[in-house]
């Protein structure tokens, strides 16, 4: 099983340096952000990231589409239409840069707008575009699983997939078994830990998640994809404990521990 990590893991370095650190730590693949919000830190636009990743002999597993205004997808407004247009453009960019999968949020916060026909029609447009360009759209579990249910029940497509986030399940919906319910759609993982009270993106085994249970589920459904971490040191001060290199090596060791349980 390949070891994968999100390119943002909490240490602020230019993107080129981040990729070299990840490669040197022994990872085989990465996930990255598909937006230019952090271009000052990254030092290059998103369109340049795939080339940098592949030049370092890493696989680009998937990208994460921006989600700060995702609730607009359910609202009849100019912003909602603009968001749809952006997603369509992002899918074109995934096609151009040979990115197989995009991870997408479908709502934000505890009180998003009610799911509705307008939003569903927009997601249908997104999936139709994904089908045309042969790109997977992996919806991620957050606070409101009913939004995922609504979309999956009303859109049937081989390109409509699922991204499982262990930390979100633990702190937002601990009694909702996403891996069992959506295992036939699973194409991406966001593995990280927390104490059950909030989203913390800790290293596995630093929180309260039952990792043996998760790994057993992945084996039972015969998941063949990468084991992928979405950790983030900014949620807890570890700068006195780790360098960026040390943090990545510890992350890799935690992944080996996951595979052994």
N, C-alpha and C positions, 0 to 999 in steps of 0.2 A: 504494500500500500504506500503510495507516494505521500511525502510530507509536504504540506502546503501551509502558507501563512499569508495573512493580509499585509500588504506593504506598509500600511500605517500601523505600527505597534507601539507608538508613544514617544519615540526618540526623534527629535527634529533634525534631520539631515536632508540635504538635497537627494532627489529621487535616485540619481545615479549611485550615490554612496549607499543608500538603503538597499538597493538591489545587490550590490557587491557584498554587503554584510550578510544578507539572507543567503546568497549563494555560498559564501565562505562558511556559514554555519551548518551547511549540509542539507538544506531544503531543496526539493526538486521542482516545486511549482509555487505560484503566487496568485493571489486575488488582489485587485486594486480598485481605486475609486475612479469613476468616469465623470469627472467634473473638474472645473478649473478654479474652484474656490480656494484651493491651497497652493496656487501656482507660485506664490512668493517663496514658500518653503520648498516645494518640489523642484523649482528651478527650470521647469519645462512644462509645456501644455500636455493635456491628456493624450493627444494624438501621437506624441513622441514616446509614450510609455511602453507600448508593445515592442517597439524596436529595441529599447534599452533592456527590457526583460529577456528577449530572445537572444540578444547578443551575449548575454551572460549565461546562456544555455539553461534557462529556466522556462517552464511551461506557464503560459498565462491561462489559468484555470477559468476565471470568470471576472467580470467587472461588476461594480455596484453602482447603479444609477442614483443620482441625487434624490433626496426625499424630503428636504426641508419644507416644501410646499405641497406635499402629496395629497393632503386633504382637499385641495382644489379639484382633484380629479372627480369628486362627487358633487361639485358645485357648478351651477349654470352661470359661468362668468368668463370674462376675457382671460383671466388667469388660468382657469380650468382648461380652456382651449389651447392656451400657450403651453401648458404642461404636456398635453397630448402631443402637440407638435414637436416639443423637445424630445419626447420619448421616441417618436417616429424617426427623428434625426439621429438619435443615439443608436438606434437599431441599424440604420444605414452605416454609421461609423463602425459598429461591431462587424458588419459584413466586410467593410473595407479593410479592417485591421485583423480579420480572421479570428475574432473573439467568439467562442462557441456559445457562451451563456452570459446572461445579464441577470443580476439579482435586483428585485424590485420590492419596495414597500407598498402596501395598499391603503394604509391609514397611519395616523400619527396621534399620539396622546390618548388620554382617557375619554375624551368626548369629541370624537370626529363626527362630521356630518353623517346622517344615516346613509347606509348603502342604498342605491337607487338605480333606476333604469338608465339614467344618463351616464353615470359612472360605469355601469356595465357595458354600455355601448362604446365608451371610450376604451375600455380594456379589450373589447372585441376588436377594435381597430388596431390596437397594439399587437394583439396576438395574430391577426391577419397579416400584419407587416412582418412579424417574426416568422411566420410560416413561409412567406414569400422569400425571405432572406436566409432561411434555415438557421435561425438563432433561437436558442432556448430562453424563455422568460421564466425565471424561478422566483415565485412569490415567497416572501419570508414571514415567518410567524412573529407577531408582536403582541400587543395587549388585547386585540380583538379578533379571536379566531373566527367569529361569525362572518367577518368580511372575506376571509379566505373561503369559507364554506359557500358563500353566496357566489363568488366568482367561479370556483371549481364546479359547482352544481349547474351553472348556466353557460359555461364555455367548455366545449370538448375539443381538445387539440393535443396533438403529440408534442407541440412546442410549449405548452403550458405546464411548467414544472414546479418544483418545491425546493426551497432552501431551508434547512433545519437549523435553528439557532438555539443552542442548549441554554445559554444564559437567559434569553427572553422567556423560555418556557419555565425556568426555575423561579424567576422573580415575578413574572406577570401571570402565568397560567399554569401553576404547578400540577394541576389535576387534569390537564389536557394532553393526551398522548398523541403528539403530532407524528412521531415516527411510525406508529402503527397505522394511523389514519391515512397518511399521505405517502406511504412507503413506495407505492408504484410510480410516484412522480419525483422522487428524491434524486437530485443531481448535484447538490452542493451542501456543504456543512459550514456553519459558523460555530466552532467549539470554543467556549470560554466559561468561566466559573463566576459565581457571586455568592453572597451570604443569604440570598432569598429575599432581601428587602429592596434591592434596587439593582439596576444594570451596571455592573462593575468591570466586566471584561478582564477578569483575573485569569492567571494561569490555572489550568486544571489541577485539582486537589487543593487549591487555596480557598475554596468556598464549601458550599453544602451540597453540591450536585452529587448524585449517586452515579458515578462514572461506570461502575460495573454494569449497572442496569442499561445505560446508554450503549455501551459497547456490545452487550448481549443482543440488544435490539438490532444494531447495525449488522451483526453477524447473522441473526435470524432472517433478516430481509435480504441477505447476501449483497450488501452494498459494496460496489466495486470501485467507487470513486476515491478521490484523495481524502486523507485525514487532514482537515483544514482548521487552523486556529485563527480566531479573530480577537486576539488579546490586545490590551492597550494600557501601557504603564502610566498614562496620565491620570487614571482614575485612583491611583494610590501611589504615594511617593516611594519609589524604589531606587531613586538615583544614588543613594548612599550604599545600596546593597549590590547593584548591578551596573556594569557598563552596558552599552547597546549590544556588544559582542557577547557578554556574559548572559544577558537576558535571552538572547536568541538561542544560545546553547542550552540554557535551562529549559526553554520552551521545547526544544527538540527532545531533551531527556524526558520531559513530561509526556510527550507524544509516544515515546517508546514504552513508557509506563502504562499508558492507555492501552496499547496493543497487547501488553502482557497480562492485563487483568481479565 
